Amino acid sequence: MNIKTPPPKKTDDPATQTRREEVANSLTHGIGAAVSVAGMVLLLIFASKHEDGWLMAGVGVFGTTLILLYLVSTAYHVIVHTQAKRVFQTLDHIAIYLLIAGTYTPITLGPMRGPWGWTLFGLIWALAFAGIVAKLLFADRFPKLSVLFYAAMGWVVVIAIKPVLASIPRDLFFWLFAGGIAYTAGLAFFFWERLPYNHAVWHVFVLAGSLSHLFGMLFYVTQSPL
């Protein structure tokens, strides 16, 4: 008797996600969207007390890109129309690039503002736009390579680790580092294509990373001296 092992599914291929998996995918990032909206409101309220326009702009960019990611991701997983789903899949990937750069923005325009801050700001946004252009040109020809590029962008900060540690509170660094670990650890489930609900599990790690970064930003704007 010849028993064939079913081929592994492509994690980010909408055609290979079951209805129940898509429900789980939608719920996990739907929760993220709601939390992101609440988090942005709190960030702007507390950041406004610093009377620092750069910091306000930074947290505004972070909050906006965070909300955008979770809204687009939720819509992508909710939509069933094949062509529309493909469009939102591309928008979802673009939103990831924007969030990575958006996460750097309040740090580089706030406590790190100066030569190192502007250098890191310019570098991460240049990489984000390069990634977006590549995504528009090549669509989903290299999905796993794209995910690895996301991770590399997230850890670009190591090139400026000394200035970062000298500029931000250790507690903020802890939350940022923990978020990076959560995002990176989740990739194991993204690539574990035979695991049922692997994409939803990856979403949980992404949500944990986002919450860690959000808590870090909230800690900074509420605890830093005015």
Secondary structure as UniProt FT lines:
FT   TURN            11..12
FT   HELIX           14..16
FT   HELIX           19..48
FT   TURN            49..51
FT   HELIX           53..78
FT   HELIX           82..109
FT   TURN            110..114
FT   HELIX           115..138
FT   TURN            139..140
FT   HELIX           143..154
FT   HELIX           156..160
FT   HELIX           161..167
FT   HELIX           170..191
FT   TURN            193..194
FT   TURN            196..197
FT   HELIX           198..223
//
